[in-house]
């Protein structure tokens, strides 16, 4: 038998036995001769090199190498004069292993004038690896850049992107040049790759310190992920005078220099694996390209999140990084993104906007940007909010309120929305007061298009005075906020806003001759009316007409049909893949000169940001048309990633480097209007408009941290969690706790049925008929043992006797109380029980 030196035996054992020996939670192989330690768990395997270095030279995730090399994971400090790293040490650190803990002490780097001493501690468990760094600085210094530590991933293709703890995304597809760098104020990154299915979460805690991160494409096309820990919040280095730029080109210096104090500091980095499909999978989407739906919502929908407290529609990649506060759909995108981090992050953002983007009189600043180049002279704040050079864009006021209201519907956080009550009232009151002639239509800051100033999202079309675009948005905000005032108990404001909304709607729908926006000759709602009575924008401006239908302003079936049919006729004539911003040309002088000849930019080009209202407008009329254009957008994503501002009308080609997250909104419309997914403050409301092609869809959805399955067939819909299921042929609401199941008939916001149960056991209700005179449904359970159920039926005739039938046999007579509520008990059975309640 041949004998091997002890150190070589350790190496052979490590190589040959890694998979077998790593069936235990902690797996550690320490080669003292080669000065390496290999360790990990079932999903994460790490090699630490400490031969006059301190470096993670290998990181393998679910058998995929993601980091390999002599510069893998290491600490770094750069000053103006010098650069220091743990890659080159004067002496070897000392490594000790005790149980599942590895300690690396004596990591000393710096120079005679500056001594940096680190201790690395790795704690291995079956679910994660904790990486603690304790650092001592011999003196205070000003640093240009730190890496605490730097992760050098193998290539830019290792990951598709990284989600931040507030719901944003670093999308590496957009790092199209070497040294492109993006910095964020986040304490966690979820790196993911939908093709490999692998995901890596890196989360950081540092008591008493602030955390920032940046992502860079290196000169050799690797991905450098750098963590920064600092005494105060990291500030962007660029631009001079504003210091707000998060995305920089041709440099890795996204953060400004800062001072590190002498003494000790500590941080913990936790590495954990996740399966991409298990964490972000969307179920089974029949009749549509599921991968493309997921991809659009994973990428495009999130890129308007520039940083913590900075959510908008324009991406961080845009040269001047604008955020438009005059966009009403930022919260709506959260409905389809379906990530609680996005919802929490947007709450913090709206708090920031409440505190810094609303003037004392209630005017909401419409934009924010890295620089002030797009602002009116002196029309900006030190926080970066400003009035756009193109005009006073008044839709920022109702849009702020809409986003607060729609986010509240998704979270159900009543204490949070109450903190926005005063600011939302102030924003609404400011714009309502602009109805100086008392006709219910608010007026813009300009009286005439000849003043050449914009007033809404279509900012270089000179909409003035009474603007249908802004008034449609205001109506929607008022409808949403009226309900919140009711929940908050302010009946005075509730009636005030409801009354103004009704007056606005009445005036909006009047014909042109009566002061309204309906053009009977052109068969569409116009864009605006000047103070002199002249009318403008009768060229079928699609956002105006889609909003009128989707937001409930237009409830005339004949008008709706005419508008939608006329638009589709022209779409087929031009063979357009998506709806343009207007079907025909604006008139001479109605927009910026370079908008002509038609089609050009906001005078006729294709902006995908109005996809959700368009899909909603068509979904209840002709869902097959709504689905057609959703599929067209998905096909376009497969070609170019939708990484453009707009598409040209003539060639239908991508144009503009101002990439918009709104390009995802038709897919958001798929979720909300076609699948019918509408999370509301007190229930999950399902109102589908599916086609035969979509039948068999099963959507995975999380509502208030509760995983749901949404089953969609033709005229048969269901919502279920791990215990309860409700099925219905029509729209309904669902809400469940451990001990209660609530059913809401149709769009009712009051529970029609409450079932009280034990905290265990399953229950399925198949609703057949619901009304004040007859109710019928089927009850069933998967459990062999019976459970006691208490049924409470609401909204019946008060003080009336009802007959309860179980499986066609009369069970009892029950009298409803003076509020129209009756209660009865029944037990679950494995087989179905038909329950009928009759008013007789």
C-alpha positions in Angstrom: 0.0 0.0 0.0 1.4 3.3 -1.0 1.5 6.1 1.7 0.7 9.7 1.0 1.8 12.8 2.9 -0.9 14.0 5.3 -1.5 17.3 3.5 -2.0 15.5 0.2 -4.4 13.1 1.8 -6.5 16.0 2.9 -6.6 17.4 -0.7 -7.6 14.0 -2.2 -10.3 13.6 0.4 -11.6 17.0 -0.4 -11.7 16.4 -4.2 -13.1 12.9 -4.1 -15.6 13.2 -1.3 -17.1 16.7 -1.6 -20.6 15.6 -2.6 -20.8 12.7 -0.1 -19.3 14.5 2.9 -21.5 17.5 2.2 -24.7 15.7 3.2 -24.3 17.3 6.7 -25.3 21.0 7.4 -21.6 22.1 7.9 -18.9 20.8 5.6 -15.4 22.0 6.1 -12.1 20.8 4.6 -9.1 22.7 5.9 -5.8 22.2 3.8 -3.1 23.7 6.1 -0.4 23.1 3.5 -2.1 24.8 0.6 -3.7 27.3 3.0 -7.2 26.9 1.8 -10.5 26.1 3.5 -13.3 24.6 1.5 -16.7 24.8 3.2 -20.4 25.2 2.6 -23.8 23.4 2.5 -26.0 21.7 0.0 -26.4 24.8 -2.2 -23.4 27.0 -1.5 -19.7 25.9 -1.7 -16.9 28.3 -0.9 -13.1 28.1 -1.1 -11.2 30.5 1.1 -7.5 31.2 0.2 -5.3 32.6 2.9 -1.8 32.2 1.5 -0.6 35.8 2.1 -4.1 36.9 1.1 -7.6 36.8 2.4 -9.9 36.0 -0.6 -12.8 33.8 -1.4 -11.4 32.4 -4.6 -14.3 30.1 -5.4 -18.1 30.4 -4.9 -20.3 27.7 -6.4 -24.0 27.9 -6.3 -26.1 24.8 -6.8 -23.1 23.3 -8.7 -22.8 26.5 -10.9 -19.4 28.3 -10.4 -20.3 32.0 -10.1 -16.9 33.2 -8.7 -13.5 31.8 -9.6 -10.2 33.5 -9.4 -7.5 35.1 -7.4 -9.7 38.2 -7.0 -13.0 36.7 -5.9 -14.3 38.2 -2.7 -12.0 40.6 -0.9 -11.8 43.9 1.1 -10.6 47.1 -0.5 -9.9 50.7 0.5 -8.8 53.4 -2.0 -7.7 56.9 -1.0 -6.4 59.6 -3.3 -2.9 58.4 -2.7 -3.1 54.7 -2.4 -5.1 51.5 -2.8 -5.1 48.7 -0.2 -6.7 45.3 -0.5 -6.7 41.9 1.3 -5.4 40.3 -1.9 -1.8 41.0 -0.9 -0.8 40.6 2.7 2.6 40.7 4.3 1.9 37.7 6.5 -0.6 34.8 6.5 -3.7 35.1 8.5 -4.4 32.5 11.1 -7.3 30.1 10.5 -9.1 28.1 13.1 -12.1 25.7 12.7 -14.5 24.9 15.6 -17.6 23.0 14.7 -19.4 24.9 12.0 -17.5 28.1 12.6 -14.3 29.2 10.7 -12.3 32.1 12.1 -9.7 34.0 10.1 -7.7 36.5 12.2 -4.7 38.7 11.5 -5.9 40.0 8.1 -3.6 43.1 8.1 -3.2 45.5 5.2 -2.4 49.1 4.6 1.0 50.9 5.0 3.1 52.2 7.9 0.9 55.2 8.2 -2.4 53.3 8.1 -3.0 49.9 9.6 -6.2 48.0 8.8 -6.9 44.9 10.7 -9.8 42.5 9.9 -11.2 39.3 11.3 -13.4 37.2 9.1 -15.8 34.7 10.7 -17.9 32.2 8.7 -20.8 30.4 10.3 -22.3 27.6 8.2 -25.8 26.3 8.5 -28.0 24.3 6.2 -29.9 27.4 5.0 -27.2 30.0 4.8 -23.6 31.1 5.4 -23.0 34.1 7.6 -19.8 36.1 6.9 -18.9 38.5 9.7 -16.2 41.1 9.2 -14.7 43.0 12.2 -12.5 45.8 11.2 -10.1 48.1 13.1 -8.7 51.3 11.6 -5.6 52.8 13.1 -6.6 56.3 12.2 -9.4 58.3 10.6 -9.0 58.7 6.8 -11.0 60.0 3.8 -11.6 57.3 1.3 -12.4 57.6 -2.4 -13.9 54.1 -2.6 -14.4 51.1 -0.4 -15.2 47.5 -1.0 -16.5 45.9 2.2 -16.2 43.6 0.4 -16.0 43.3 -3.4 -17.6 40.3 -5.1 -16.1 39.7 -8.5 -18.6 37.4 -10.4 -17.3 35.5 -13.4 -19.1 37.5 -16.1 -21.9 40.0 -16.8 -23.9 37.0 -17.9 -23.7 35.1 -14.6 -26.8 36.9 -13.4 -29.6 38.6 -15.3 -30.2 41.1 -12.6 -30.3 41.8 -8.9 -33.3 43.0 -6.9 -32.8 45.4 -4.0 -34.5 45.3 -0.6 -36.9 48.1 -1.6 -38.0 46.3 -4.8 -35.7 47.9 -7.4 -33.6 46.2 -10.0 -30.1 46.3 -11.3 -30.7 44.9 -14.8 -27.4 43.9 -16.3 -28.8 43.9 -19.8 -28.5 47.6 -19.7 -24.8 47.6 -18.7 -23.9 47.9 -22.3 -20.5 49.6 -21.9 -17.5 48.7 -19.9 -17.2 50.6 -16.6 -20.9 51.3 -16.5 -21.8 51.5 -12.7 -25.1 51.7 -10.8 -25.2 52.6 -7.1 -28.1 52.1 -4.7 -29.0 52.5 -1.0 -29.9 48.9 -0.3 -29.0 46.4 2.4 -29.7 43.3 0.2 -29.4 42.0 -3.3 -31.2 39.1 -4.8 -29.1 38.0 -7.8 -31.1 35.8 -10.2 -30.8 34.0 -13.5 -34.1 32.6 -15.0 -32.2 30.3 -17.3 -30.2 28.5 -14.7 -32.9 28.9 -12.1 -30.3 29.8 -9.5 -30.5 32.8 -7.1 -28.2 34.2 -4.5 -29.3 36.6 -1.7 -26.6 38.8 -0.2 -27.9 40.7 2.8 -25.9 43.0 5.0 -26.3 44.4 8.5 -24.0 46.8 10.1 -25.1 48.2 13.5 -24.9 52.0 13.7 -23.8 52.3 10.1 -25.3 53.0 6.7 -25.1 50.5 3.8 -24.9 51.1 0.1 -24.1 48.9 -2.9 -23.0 49.3 -6.5 -22.7 47.1 -9.6 -20.1 47.6 -12.3 -19.2 46.1 -15.6 -15.4 45.7 -15.4 -12.9 46.3 -18.2 -12.7 42.5 -18.7 -16.5 42.1 -18.7 -16.9 40.7 -15.2 -19.5 41.9 -12.8 -18.1 43.7 -9.7 -20.5 43.9 -6.9 -19.3 46.3 -4.2 -20.6 46.8 -0.7 -20.0 50.0 1.2 -20.5 50.6 4.9 -20.2 54.2 6.2 -21.0 56.3 9.3 -23.5 58.4 7.3 -25.6 57.8 4.2 -23.4 57.5 1.1 -23.8 60.5 -1.3 -23.5 60.2 -5.1 -20.4 61.7 -6.5 -22.0 63.3 -9.6 -23.3 65.7 -10.8 -21.4 68.7 -9.4 -23.9 70.8 -7.5 -26.7 68.2 -7.4 -25.0 65.0 -6.4 -27.9 62.8 -7.3 -26.7 60.6 -10.2 -26.9 56.9 -9.4 -25.9 55.5 -12.8 -22.5 56.6 -14.3 -20.5 55.7 -17.4 -16.8 55.2 -17.9 -16.1 55.0 -14.1 -16.7 52.9 -11.1 -16.7 56.0 -8.8 -20.5 56.4 -8.3 -20.1 57.4 -4.6 -18.6 60.6 -3.2 -15.6 60.4 -0.9 -16.3 60.0 2.8 -14.5 59.7 6.1 -13.9 56.5 8.0 -13.2 57.0 11.7 -10.5 55.3 13.6 -11.5 52.4 15.8 -13.6 49.3 15.4 -16.6 48.5 13.2 -18.4 45.3 12.3 -20.8 44.0 9.7 -22.5 40.7 8.8 -23.1 39.4 5.3 -25.5 36.6 4.9 -25.3 34.4 1.8 -28.3 32.2 0.9 -29.6 30.3 -2.1 -33.0 30.5 -3.6 -34.7 28.7 -6.5 -35.8 31.4 -9.0 -39.0 29.6 -10.0 -40.0 28.8 -6.4 -39.5 32.4 -5.4 -40.7 34.3 -8.4 -42.6 31.8 -10.5 -46.0 32.9 -11.7 -47.8 29.5 -12.1 -49.2 28.1 -15.3 -50.2 30.8 -17.8 -52.1 29.1 -20.6 -52.5 30.6 -24.1 -49.7 33.1 -23.7 -45.9 33.0 -23.6 -45.4 32.5 -19.9 -41.6 33.2 -20.0 -42.1 36.5 -21.7 -44.8 37.6 -19.2 -42.5 36.8 -16.3 -39.5 38.4 -18.0 -41.3 41.7 -18.6 -42.5 41.9 -15.0 -39.1 40.9 -13.7 -37.2 43.5 -15.6 -39.0 46.4 -17.4 -41.6 46.8 -14.8 -39.0 47.5 -12.1 -36.5 49.7 -13.9 -38.3 52.9 -13.0 -37.2 52.4 -9.4 -34.0 54.5 -9.4 -33.1 54.1 -5.7 -34.7 53.9 -2.3 -37.4 56.6 -2.0 -37.2 57.3 -5.8 -39.8 55.4 -7.8 -41.0 56.5 -11.2 -41.5 55.4 -14.8 -38.2 56.5 -16.3 -35.2 54.2 -15.6 -32.0 54.8 -13.7 -30.3 54.2 -17.1 -31.8 57.3 -18.6 -29.1 60.0 -19.1 -30.6 62.6 -16.8 -32.6 60.1 -14.7 -36.0 61.8 -14.5 -38.9 60.6 -12.3 -42.4 61.8 -13.4 -44.7 62.2 -10.4 -47.4 62.9 -13.0 -47.8 59.1 -13.7 -50.7 57.4 -12.0 -49.6 53.8 -12.6 -46.5 53.4 -10.4 -48.5 51.7 -7.6 -50.5 49.8 -10.2 -47.3 48.1 -11.5 -46.9 46.6 -8.0 -50.1 44.7 -8.6 -48.4 42.6 -11.3 -44.8 42.7 -10.0 -46.3 41.1 -6.8 -43.3 41.6 -4.5 -43.9 42.8 -1.0 -40.5 44.5 -1.1 -41.7 46.7 -4.0 -44.9 47.7 -2.0 -42.9 48.5 1.2 -40.3 50.4 -0.8 -43.0 52.5 -2.6 -44.6 53.3 0.8 -41.3 54.8 1.9 -41.0 56.6 -1.4 -44.5 58.2 -1.1 -43.6 59.2 2.4 -40.5 61.0 1.0 -42.7 62.6 -1.7 -45.2 63.7 0.9 -42.5 65.4 2.9 -40.5 66.9 0.1 -42.5 67.1 -3.2 -45.6 69.0 -2.1 -45.5 72.7 -1.8 -47.1 74.4 1.3 -50.1 75.4 -0.9 -50.7 71.8 -2.1 -49.0 71.9 -5.5 -47.2 68.7 -6.2 -43.8 69.1 -8.0 -44.2 67.0 -11.2 -40.6 65.7 -11.6 -37.3 64.8 -10.1 -34.0 64.2 -11.9 -30.2 63.7 -11.5 -29.6 67.2 -12.8 -31.6 70.4 -13.2 -31.3 70.5 -17.0 -35.0 69.8 -17.7 -36.2 72.4 -15.1 -37.7 75.8 -15.5 -35.1 78.5 -14.4 -35.0 78.4 -10.6 -38.0 76.0 -10.7 -36.4 73.2 -8.6 -35.6 72.2 -5.0 -32.4 71.0 -3.3 -34.0 67.5 -3.2 -34.2 67.4 -7.0 -38.0 68.1 -7.5 -38.8 70.6 -10.2 -41.2 72.2 -12.7 -40.5 70.9 -16.2 -39.3 73.4 -18.8 -42.2 72.4 -21.0 -44.9 73.8 -18.8 -46.9 73.2 -15.6 -47.9 69.5 -15.6 -50.9 69.5 -13.4 -51.6 65.8 -13.5 -49.0 65.4 -10.8 -51.6 66.4 -8.2 -54.2 63.8 -8.8 -51.6 61.2 -9.7 -49.9 61.5 -6.2 -53.3 60.7 -4.7 -54.0 57.8 -7.0 -50.7 56.2 -6.2 -51.3 56.5 -2.5 -54.8 55.1 -2.8 -53.9 52.2 -5.1 -50.9 51.3 -2.9 -53.1 51.3 0.1 -55.5 48.9 -1.7 -52.6 46.5 -2.1 -51.3 46.7 1.4 -54.5 47.3 3.5 -52.3 49.5 5.8 -54.8 51.9 7.2 -52.5 53.6 9.7 -50.1 54.3 6.8 -52.7 55.8 4.5 -53.9 57.9 7.4 -50.5 59.6 7.5 -51.2 60.7 3.9 -54.7 62.0 4.6 -53.7 65.6 5.1 -51.3 65.7 2.1 -53.7 64.0 -0.3 -56.5 66.4 0.8 -54.1 69.3 0.2 -53.2 68.0 -3.2 -56.8 67.5 -4.2 -58.0 70.8 -2.8 -55.3 72.7 -4.6 -56.3 71.4 -8.0 -60.1 71.5 -7.3 -59.8 75.2 -6.5 -58.6 75.7 -10.1 -62.3 75.2 -11.2 -62.8 79.0 -11.2 -66.0 79.0 -13.4 -67.7 76.3 -11.2 -68.4 73.9 -14.0 -66.6 70.9 -12.4 -63.7 71.0 -14.8 -60.4 72.2 -13.4 -58.3 74.6 -15.4 -54.6 74.6 -16.4 -52.0 77.3 -15.8 -52.4 78.5 -19.4 -55.5 79.8 -21.2 -54.4 79.0 -24.8 -52.4 76.7 -26.8 -50.7 79.7 -28.3 -48.8 80.2 -25.0 -46.9 77.0 -26.0 -46.8 75.3 -22.7 -47.7 71.7 -21.8 -50.0 70.8 -18.9 -49.9 67.0 -18.7 -47.8 63.8 -19.4 -48.0 64.6 -23.2 -45.8 67.6 -22.3 -44.9 69.1 -25.7 -48.5 69.2 -26.9 -49.8 72.6 -25.8 -52.9 71.4 -23.9 -54.4 74.4 -22.1 -57.3 75.7 -19.9 -59.8 72.8 -19.5 -57.8 69.7 -20.2 -59.7 66.4 -20.5 -56.5 64.4 -19.9 -55.9 66.0 -16.4 -59.6 66.0 -15.6 -59.9 62.3 -16.3 -57.1 61.6 -14.0 -58.6 63.8 -11.3 -61.9 62.0 -11.6 -60.2 58.7 -11.0 -58.2 60.1 -8.0 -61.4 61.5 -6.5 -63.3 58.2 -6.8 -60.4 56.3 -5.1 -59.9 58.9 -2.4 -63.6 59.3 -1.6 -63.7 55.7 -0.4 -60.6 56.2 1.8 -62.1 59.3 3.4 -65.1 57.1 4.2 -62.9 54.5 5.8 -61.1 57.2 7.8 -64.4 58.5 9.1 -64.3 62.0 7.4 -67.8 62.1 6.0 -67.5 65.9 5.2 -64.6 65.4 2.9 -66.1 62.1 1.5 -69.2 64.0 0.4 -67.2 67.0 -0.9 -65.0 64.9 -3.1 -67.8 62.6 -4.3 -69.9 65.7 -5.2 -67.1 67.2 -7.2 -66.4 63.9 -9.0 -70.1 63.7 -10.0 -70.1 67.3 -11.3 -66.8 66.7 -13.2 -68.3 63.6 -14.8 -71.4 65.3 -15.9 -69.5 68.2 -17.5 -66.9 65.9 -19.1 -69.6 64.0 -21.0 -71.4 67.0 -22.3 -71.1 67.7 -26.1 -68.7 70.4 -27.2 -71.5 73.0 -27.7 -72.5 72.6 -24.1 -69.0 73.0 -22.7 -68.0 69.4 -22.5 -65.4 67.2 -24.2 -67.5 64.9 -26.4 -67.1 65.6 -30.1 -70.1 64.0 -31.8 -68.7 64.6 -35.3 -65.3 63.0 -34.6 -66.9 60.5 -32.2 -64.3 60.9 -29.5 -63.4 62.9 -26.4 -61.2 65.8 -27.3 -57.9 66.7 -25.5 -58.7 70.3 -24.4 -60.6 73.5 -24.7 -59.0 76.9 -24.7 -60.5 79.7 -22.6 -61.8 81.4 -25.8 -64.0 78.4 -26.3 -62.0 76.8 -29.2 -61.6 73.1 -29.0 -58.4 71.1 -29.7 -57.1 67.6 -29.9 -60.1 65.9 -31.7 -57.6 63.5 -33.3 -58.6 60.5 -31.1 -56.0 61.0 -28.4 -55.9 57.4 -27.1 -55.0 58.0 -23.4 -57.8 60.5 -23.0 -60.4 58.2 -24.6 -59.1 55.0 -22.9 -59.1 56.7 -19.5 -62.6 58.0 -20.0 -63.7 54.3 -20.5 -61.4 52.6 -18.0 -62.0 55.1 -15.2 -65.8 55.0 -15.5 -66.3 58.5 -16.9 -67.8 57.2 -20.0 -70.7 54.8 -19.1 -72.5 55.2 -22.4 -72.3 51.8 -24.1 -72.8 53.3 -27.6 -69.9 55.8 -27.1 -67.6 53.1 -25.7 -68.3 50.8 -28.7 -67.8 53.6 -31.2 -64.5 54.7 -29.7 -63.1 51.2 -29.4 -64.2 50.1 -32.8 -63.0 53.2 -34.5 -59.5 52.8 -32.9 -59.3 49.1 -33.9 -60.4 49.9 -37.5 -57.4 52.3 -37.9 -55.1 49.9 -36.1 -55.8 47.2 -38.6 -55.6 49.7 -41.5 -52.0 50.6 -40.4 -51.2 47.1 -39.1 -49.8 48.7 -35.9 -48.5 46.4 -33.1 -49.7 48.7 -30.4 -51.8 51.7 -29.8 -50.2 55.1 -30.7 -50.6 58.1 -28.5 -53.1 59.6 -31.0 -54.7 58.0 -34.1 -54.5 61.2 -36.3 -52.5 64.4 -36.3 -52.8 67.3 -34.0 -53.6 70.6 -35.7 -51.0 73.1 -36.7 -49.7 75.0 -33.7 -51.1 72.5 -31.1 -47.7 71.1 -30.3 -44.0 71.8 -30.4 -42.9 72.6 -34.0 -40.8 69.5 -34.4 -43.8 67.3 -33.7 -44.8 67.9 -37.3 -45.2 66.5 -39.9 -47.3 63.6 -38.4 -46.4 61.1 -37.1 -43.6 62.2 -34.9 -43.0 61.7 -31.2 -46.0 62.8 -29.1 -47.9 63.6 -32.3 -48.5 60.0 -33.3 -45.7 57.7 -32.1 -46.3 54.6 -30.1 -45.9 54.9 -26.3 -46.5 51.6 -24.5 -47.1 53.4 -21.1 -50.8 53.6 -21.8 -51.2 49.8 -22.2 -52.9 49.2 -18.9 -55.8 51.6 -19.4 -56.2 50.4 -23.0 -56.3 46.8 -22.0 -58.9 47.6 -19.3 -61.0 49.6 -21.8 -61.1 46.7 -24.2 -61.2 43.8 -21.7 -64.9 44.0 -20.8 -65.9 44.7 -24.4 -63.6 42.5 -26.6 -61.0 40.7 -24.4 -59.6 39.0 -27.5 -58.4 42.4 -28.8 -56.9 43.3 -25.4 -55.1 40.0 -25.4 -53.9 40.5 -29.0 -52.0 43.7 -28.1 -50.6 42.2 -24.9 -49.1 39.3 -27.0 -47.8 41.9 -29.5 -45.9 43.6 -26.7 -44.5 40.3 -25.5 -43.3 39.4 -29.0 -41.6 42.8 -29.1 -39.9 42.1 -25.8 -38.5 39.0 -27.2 -36.9 41.0 -30.0 -35.5 44.0 -28.2 -36.2 43.9 -24.5 -38.5 46.9 -24.8 -35.5 49.0 -23.8 -36.7 52.2 -25.5 -38.7 55.2 -24.8 -41.2 54.7 -27.6 -41.7 53.1 -31.0 -41.9 55.0 -34.3 -45.2 55.0 -36.1 -43.8 54.6 -39.6 -41.3 51.7 -39.0 -42.5 50.5 -35.6 -38.9 50.6 -34.5 -37.6 51.3 -31.0 -36.6 54.9 -30.5 -35.2 57.0 -27.6 -32.7 56.2 -24.8 -35.2 57.3 -22.2 -36.3 53.8 -21.2 -39.7 53.6 -19.6 -40.9 51.0 -17.1 -44.3 51.9 -18.4 -43.5 49.6 -21.4 -44.6 46.8 -19.1 -48.1 48.2 -18.5 -50.0 46.1 -21.1 -48.8 43.1 -19.1 -49.9 44.8 -15.9 -53.3 45.1 -17.7 -53.2 41.4 -18.5 -53.0 40.7 -14.7 -55.6 43.3 -13.6 -58.2 43.4 -16.4 -57.9 40.1 -18.2 -57.0 37.8 -15.3 -59.0 40.1 -13.1 -56.5 40.2 -10.3 -57.4 43.2 -8.0 -56.0 43.2 -4.5 -58.1 45.6 -2.4 -57.8 46.9 1.1 -60.2 44.3 2.7 -60.3 41.5 0.1 -58.8 39.9 -2.9 -61.2 40.8 -5.7 -61.3 38.6 -8.8 -63.0 40.0 -12.0 -61.7 38.0 -15.0 -62.3 38.7 -18.7 -60.5 35.8 -20.3 -60.7 34.2 -23.7 -60.9 30.5 -24.7 -57.2 30.6 -25.3 -56.5 31.5 -21.7 -58.7 28.9 -20.2 -56.8 26.6 -17.8 -54.6 29.5 -16.5 -53.4 29.0 -12.9 -51.8 32.1 -11.5 -49.6 32.0 -8.4 -50.1 35.2 -6.5 -49.2 36.5 -3.1 -51.8 38.7 -1.3 -50.8 40.1 2.1 -48.0 37.5 2.5 -50.5 34.8 1.8 -49.8 32.5 -1.3 -52.9 32.1 -3.4 -53.7 30.1 -6.5 -56.0 31.7 -9.1 -57.8 29.2 -11.4 -59.3 30.6 -14.5 -61.7 28.8 -16.9 -64.5 30.1 -19.0 -67.2 31.2 -16.6 -65.6 29.4 -13.7 -63.1 31.1 -11.5 -61.5 30.1 -8.2 -59.2 31.5 -5.5 -57.5 29.2 -3.0 -54.9 29.2 -0.3 -53.5 26.3 1.6 -56.8 25.6 3.4 -59.7 27.5 1.7 -61.1 27.7 -1.8 -63.9 29.7 -3.3 -65.2 29.0 -6.8 -67.7 31.1 -8.7 -69.1 31.7 -12.2 -68.9 35.5 -11.7 -66.6 38.0 -10.1 -66.2 37.8 -6.3 -64.0 38.8 -3.3 -61.9 36.4 -1.1 -60.4 36.9 2.3 -59.1 34.4 4.8 -57.5 34.1 8.2 -56.6 31.0 10.2 -60.2 30.9 11.6 -62.3 32.7 9.0 -63.2 32.7 5.4 -65.0 35.6 3.8 -66.9 35.7 0.5 -67.8 39.0 -1.2 -70.5 38.7 -3.8 -69.6 40.6 -7.0 -67.9 43.9 -6.4 -69.4 44.4 -2.9 -67.0 45.8 -0.4 -68.9 44.2 2.5 -68.6 40.5 3.2 -71.7 38.6 2.0 -70.7 35.4 3.8 -68.4 34.7 6.8 -67.5 31.2 7.7 -65.9 30.6 11.1 -63.9 27.4 11.5 -61.3 25.7 13.6 -57.7 26.7 12.8 -57.1 23.5 10.9 -59.0 21.7 8.2 -59.9 22.4 4.5 -63.0 23.9 3.0 -64.2 24.5 -0.5 -67.2 26.6 -1.4 -68.6 26.6 -4.9 -71.0 29.5 -5.2 -74.0 28.9 -7.4 -76.4 31.7 -6.8 -76.5 34.8 -4.5 -79.3 37.2 -3.8 -81.5 38.5 -1.1 -84.2 35.9 -1.9 -82.1 32.8 -2.8 -78.6 31.7 -2.0 -77.1 28.4 -3.1 -73.6 26.9 -2.9 -71.8 23.6 -2.4 -69.6 22.9 0.5 -66.9 20.2 0.5 -63.7 19.2 2.3 -60.7 17.1 1.7 -60.5 16.0 5.3 -61.9 12.7 6.6 -62.7 14.2 10.0 -65.6 16.7 10.3 -65.1 20.2 11.4 -67.8 22.5 12.9 -68.6 25.5 10.7 -70.5 28.7 11.6 -72.1 30.4 8.6 -73.0 34.1 8.8 -74.9 35.5 5.8 -75.2 39.2 5.4 -77.2 41.8 3.4 -80.5 39.8 3.4 -84.0 41.2 4.1 -84.1 42.3 7.8 -86.4 40.5 10.2 -87.4 37.9 7.7 -87.8 34.1 8.0 -85.6 32.0 5.7 -85.6 28.3 5.0 -82.3 26.4 5.1 -82.0 23.3 2.9 -79.2 20.8 3.0 -79.0 18.5 0.0 -82.6 19.3 -0.9 -83.9 18.5 2.6 -85.3 21.2 4.8 -83.0 21.7 7.8 -84.5 24.6 9.7 -86.2 27.9 9.5 -84.1 30.9 10.5 -85.0 34.5 11.1 -82.6 37.3 10.0 -81.9 40.0 12.5 -82.7 43.7 12.0 -79.6 44.2 9.9 -80.4 41.4 7.5 -77.9 38.9 9.0 -78.6 35.2 9.7 -76.4 32.6 11.3 -76.4 28.8 11.2 -74.1 25.9 11.9 -73.0 22.9 9.8 -70.2 20.4 9.7 -67.8 19.5 6.9 -68.1 16.3 5.1 -65.7 14.7 2.6 -68.5 14.6 0.1 -70.2 17.8 -1.2 -73.2 19.3 0.6 -75.5 21.5 -1.3 -76.7 24.4 0.9 -79.6 26.6 -0.1 -81.2 29.5 1.7 -84.6 30.6 0.5 -86.7 33.6 1.4 -89.8 31.6 2.2 
